[in-house]
Amino acid sequence: MTRITLKAFFCTAAFFTLTACLKNDTLQAESSPRPAAIAAYPTAELSDSAGIEWDTLNQTTRKLYSQGNYSKAAKVARQALSVAKRTVGPNHPDYATSLNNLAFIYVNLGQFNQAEPMLQRSLAIYEKIFGSNHPGYATSLNNLADLYSRQGRYDDAEPLFRRSLGIRKKAFGPNHPDVAQSLNNLAKLYEDQGKYDDAEPLFQKSLNIVEKTLGPNHPNVATILNNLAFLYKAQKRYDKAATFYQRSLTISEKVLGSDHPHVAATLNNFVVLYLAQGQFDRAQPLLQRLLVIQEKVLNPNHPDVVKSLNNLAILNIILGRFDKAEPLFQRLLAIEEKTLGPDHSDAATSLNNLAYLYSQQGRYDKAEPMYQRALSILTKTLGPDHPKVVTIRNNMTVMYRAMNKTEEAEKMEMRIRAIKARQ
């Protein structure tokens, strides 16, 4: 029997790169959110304010956000925005602060289209009332730049980050936590572009400021350590990366709790580090723990849960733990069929992966119909010459050879050669 290589195996929406995966959706450098704190700047410059109710809602928003409960934080932030509009009107700095806070939460929820106009409106209000050197203006600049950075709009993001950094240095001095935040964010931008030599000294300067001003166990310290660790991992400085990830994880667990999204993010990055070194046995328990956290704080059909189910199943395949992989793939397939439909390409990917598992176990009666269904779906949705279609045909060829179905195997091989001839 011809052994199926990992290259014959593909995954859907994986957050790490395996040679088994045709789709390289690698983990983004900033898995743990930048320490861009929700703004709640005093508005003593004006005689009126949005009132006690607004202040209370803001405090609740910040608390929920710090706990990682972004959906509830957004709900309360919307209430605060409504109160500000009712009490002081849509051109007041408190209204601008509420816009900024809600937009920042939307950014962290990935709701970019909702966030951008809010941040732009917040900027306009601050500039009109206080001018373009006010800290509130700098915060909105920072958060708009953060949005652009997450969208890959680096040329739009960099000048805004630099303007925000300049305003904060002038307003607070060079060693203020907000300056450290801006340094981290600018470094993160460079890291995302692979400009590691530019990013590292900014991260280090940011880390020094935060440790001195906020203490060595502050959540922002954990975030910067996480970002530095990712940089070192990208440079293949694995030992240093592991040290920084461990420090980040220890702080986050101590300060935020073991089930906080920041803890999950660092676990996620730790997994990527181990996979890069081929240390699959060390990655597996961390990925298992990551899934447990996600299942507690997210709904069971959340995309992050789906990714972790897929990746944990693949990792168990690599480790030869087929009995552990099978129920994960089955659960994943059920979620995809329910949420995306039975003919979605992601469902087809899971069908292929489950069929691969059965084929490896010699359970060909289960593998063959799954391969056939996956082939039918992907041929219809991606076209007959797509690389994933070729992958399934390759997998089926190996299966047919193992089953001594020579005629079927040769037919598959002919189809593959015909596809490659057209490419």
N, C-alpha and C positions, 0 to 999 in steps of 0.2 A: 504494500500500500504506500503510495506517495504521501509523504508527510505534508500537511498543509502548513505553510509558513504563516507567520503573523501578518505578513503583507496581504494575505488573502482575506483578511478579516477587517471589517471597517466598523466604525462607530458613528453615532449621531451626536452632534453638539457636545463633543467631549471637551472638557476644560484643560486637558493636558494632551500633549502629543505623544502618541505611541506609534511605533512602526506599523502597528496593526491598523492604524486609522488612515483612511483616505482623506478625511476632512481634518484639517489642522486648525481647529478653533482653539488656539493655545490660550492659556490663562492670561488675562490682562495684567499688566505690571502692577496696577493699583487695585488689588483685590480688597484690601482694607481701605475704607474711605479716607480721603485726605482730611486732616484735622481742620476743616473749614467750619468753625463754630457758628451756630445759628446766631445771627445778629440780634441784639436787643439794646441798641445804643440809647443813652439818655437823651431826652429832648428838652433839656432845661432852657434851651435858647428861646422856646416859645412859652407863652403863659398858659396855654391850654394843653391837655393831653387826652389820650384815649380812655383814661380812667382805670379804676381798680380792677374792673372785670377784665379789661384787656391785659393788664399786667398779670393777673392770675392765669389767664389762658396761655400767655407767653411762657410763664414758668412751667405750666403743665406740658406745653409743647416741647420745651427743652428737656424736661425730665423723660418724657416718652421717647424722644429721639436718642438721648444718651443710653436708654435701655435697649435700643435697637428696634423699638416698636414703631417703625416708620409709617405704617398705614394709620394707626391711631393718632400719631403725631400730626399727620396731614389733616385728619379730620378736625382736631382741635385748632390747628393753625388756620384752617378755613373759617372757623368760628371767630378767631381773633381778628382776621381780616374783615369779616362782616361787622364786628363791633367797632373797629377803627373807622370804617367807612361811615357807619351810622353816627358816631360821636364826634369825629373831627373832620370827616370828609376825605375825598380821594386825592387830595393834594397835600396832605399833612405828612411829616416825616414818620409818625407812628404807623400810618398806612403804608408808607414805603418799607418800613421795617417788617411789617406783616407780609407784604408782597415778597420781600427777600427771603424771609423765613420759610414760607410755603414753597417758594420756588426751589430753595435749597433742598427741601425734603423731596420734592418732585424729581430733582436731579438724581438723588440717591435711590429713588424708586425706578429710575430709568424713563420717567415721563418727560422727555426733553421738550417736546412740542408745547406742553403746558407751561414749562418753566421759563423758556426764553422770553416771551413777551412780558412776563411778570418782572423778570430781572431788568429788562430794558426800561420798563415803566418806573421801577424803583430807582434806577440810575437817574432818570430824568427828574424825578421829584427831589432827590438829594442835591443834584446839581443846581436846580432852580432856587432852592431855599438856602443851601449852605455853601454852594460853590463846589468846585471839583477837587478840593483838597481836604474834604471832610472824611473822617473815618468810616462813616456809613456809606459814603460814595465808594470808598476803597473796598469795603466788604462786598458791595454789589458788583463792582468790577471783578473782584476775585471770584465770585460765584458764577458770573457770566463766563469768565475765562475757563473755569472748571467745567462748565457745560460744554464749551467749544472743544476743550481738550478731550473730554469723554467721547465726543462725536468725531474725533480725529481731525478737527479743524485747527491744526497747530499754528498755522500762520495767523489766524484770528485770535487765538488764545494768548500767544506770547506777549504781544504789546500790552494787553490788558493786565496780565500778571505783573509785568514790569511797572506799569503805572500804579497798580495797587501797592506794590512793594515800595515805590518811591514815596507815595503819600504816607504810608505807615511809618517809614523811617523818619520822615519829617515831623509827623505828629507825635510819635511815641519814643523816638530814639532807636538806635540800632540793635538793642538787646531786649526788645519787647516780644511777648509770645505771638502777637499778630504779625510781627516781622518774621519770626520763625515760621509761621504758617505760610507766608508768602514765599519764603525761601524754599520750603518743602514743595510747594505747589509748582514753582518754576523748575525745580530739580526734577519733579515727577514728569513734567512736560518733556524735558530733555531725555529722561529715561525712556519714555514712551517712544521717542524717535531714535533710540539707540545711541544717543550722545552721552555715553557713560562718563567720559572724562569731564564733561561739563557738569553733569548731575552730581557726582560723588561729593565734591567739596561743598556744594550748596546743602546737600543732605546733612553732611557732618556739621556745618555751621548751624543749621536749624536744630539739630539734635543737641548741640552744646547749649544753645539759648534756652530751649525748653527744659532741659535737665536742671539748669541753674535757676530758672524762674518759676517753674511749675513743679519741680521735683522729679526724681528718677523713676517714679512709678506712675506718672500721669499717663492717661490713655494716648495723648499725643506723642509721647515718647515711644509707646508701642507701635504706633502707626509709622513713625519715621524709621524705627528699627526694621519694620516689615518692608518698607520701601527700599532701604539700603540692602537688606537681605536679598530682595529680588534682583537688584542690580548686581550683587556679587554672584548670584546664581547665573545670570545672563553672561557674566564674564568667566563662568566655570570656576569660580573661587568657592568651591562647594563647602569646604570646612568653615570658612568665614560666614557664608550664608546660613549654614545650620546654626551657628552660634547666635547670630542675630535673630533668626526666626524663633529660637528657643527663648531668648530674652523677651521678645515681643509677645510670645504666647504666655509666658509666665506672668507678665504684667497684666495682660488683658484678662486672664483668668482670675487674677487676684482682685482687680479693680472693677471689672465689668460683669464677672460671673462666667461660669463654664459654658453657658448656652448662648452667649451674646454673638451677634453676627460678626463682630470683629474677631472673636475666637475662631469661628468657623472659617473666616477668610484666611487667617494665618495657618490653620490646619490645611486648608486647600493649597496654599503655597508650599507648605512643608511636603505635601504629597507630590507636587510637581518637582520639587528638589530631589526627592528620593527616586522618582521615576527617571529623571535625567541621568542618574547614576546607576540605573538598573537595579536599585534596591527595592524590588517589588514587595518583598516580605515585610519591609519596614513601612511601606506606603499603605498596605492593606488595612491595618488597624486604625490608622489615622483617617483614612477614607470612610471606614465604617463609622467612626465617631462623628465625622462631619455629617454623614447622612442622618444620624440620630438627632443631631442638633437641628438640622434643617427640617426634619419631620416634626420637631416640637414647635418651631417658631414660624413655619410656613404651612400653607395648605398642602395636602398630600399630592396634588397635581401640579405644584409649582414647578416652573422650568428648572430651577436649581436642584430640586429633588429628583427630577427626571434625569438631569445630567449625572448626578451622583449615583443613582441606581445603575445607569448605563456603565459608568466608569468602574464602579465596584464589581459589576458583573464581568467586565473585560479583564480586570485585574485578577479576579479569581480564575478566569480561563487561563491566563498566563501562568498562574501558579499551579494549574492543574486541579483546581478545586471545583470540579464540575457540579458537584452536588450543591455547592453554595451559589454558583452562578445561575443555575437553572431557575430557581424561584425569583431571582432578581430580574432576569430577562422576561419572565412571564408577567411579573407585575408591571414592568416597564411597557411591555406590549399592550397590556390591558389599559393603562393610562393613555397611551398614544392613540389607541383605537377609539377610546371614549372622548378624548379632548380634540383630536385632530381628524378623526375619521379613519375607517379601516383601509382606505386606499391612499393614505398619505405616505410620502416618501420616508418619513421617520419611522412609521410603522413597518415599512418594508425593510428598513435597515435592521430593526429589531428581529424581524422574521428571519433575515439572513443570519444574524448572529446566533439566534436560538437554533437554527438549522445546523449551523457550524458546530455548535456544542453537541447536538445529537449525533452528527456525523462522526465527530471525534470519539464518541462513545460506542459507535457501531449501531446506533439506533436509527437505521436508515429509513424505516417505515415512517418515523416521525419527521426526519430531516427532509426527505424528498418533497412532500407536499408543501412544506414551508418554503423551501427554495423556489419551487414553481410559483407559489403565490407572490413571493418577493420579486421574482423576475418579471412577472406579469405587471405588477404595480409600477416598478421602476422603468420598465420599457414604455409604459403608458405615460408616466409623469415626467421622466427625464429624457426619453428617447432611446432607441435601440442601440446607439453607439456610445452611450455614456459610460465613463470608467467604472461606475458602480455596477452597471449591468454586466460589464466584462468580468468584474470581480465575482459576481454570483455565478456566471457561466464557468469561470475557473474552478470555483468551489464545487460546483455540480460535476465537473469533469473528474475531479479527484474522487468524489463520492462514487461516481459510476465505475471508475477503475477499481475502487475498493470492493464494489459489489459484483465485480466481474461482468458488468454490463458494457462490454467493449463497443458495441454498436452505438449506444447512446453517448458514450464518452467521445467517440470519434466525431459524431455529429456536432457535439458541443465545440470540439476543437476546431472544426471547419468554420463554425459560426464566428468563433473568436478571431481566426485568421482573416476572415472576410471583413470583420469590423476594423481590425488593425490596418488592413489594406486600404480602407477608405479614409483613414486618418492621416 
